[in-house]
């Protein structure tokens, strides 16, 4: 390991070594559904342009992922989120 802090390291996900379907429907408790989505997103899936169903009584989510790449506007939004989060992190570190 280098001198980089954990927050500066690129986290490498292991590829899922099996044939990939064109679409996946995920239905699970929210924390599990989002963790599973993170694994699939790293493996080349994006959220389909449909609504996410939230089951308020059970806390479950239902959504569809499809093979593909995020569009440029989503990449820009992600970049802006990083910039804002890093600025907040720096501000909080200076306040400590």
C-alpha angles and dihedrals in degrees: 000000000000130000091272117118118240089256091058096049123096108239110223117208120209111243117246102246102213137085111288122226120221092243139018128199112209122197119168143111108306098255092049094042092052093045090051090047090053090056092048093046090054087050095056107280131124132192114271115242093255134100123281110232115223117198100205096190094056102025091236127143129208122196142142128241123197132193111265149086127280113257121249094259091057091049089052091049090050091050091051091049089054092049092050094045092049091049090051091047091052092047092050091049090053091050093052 
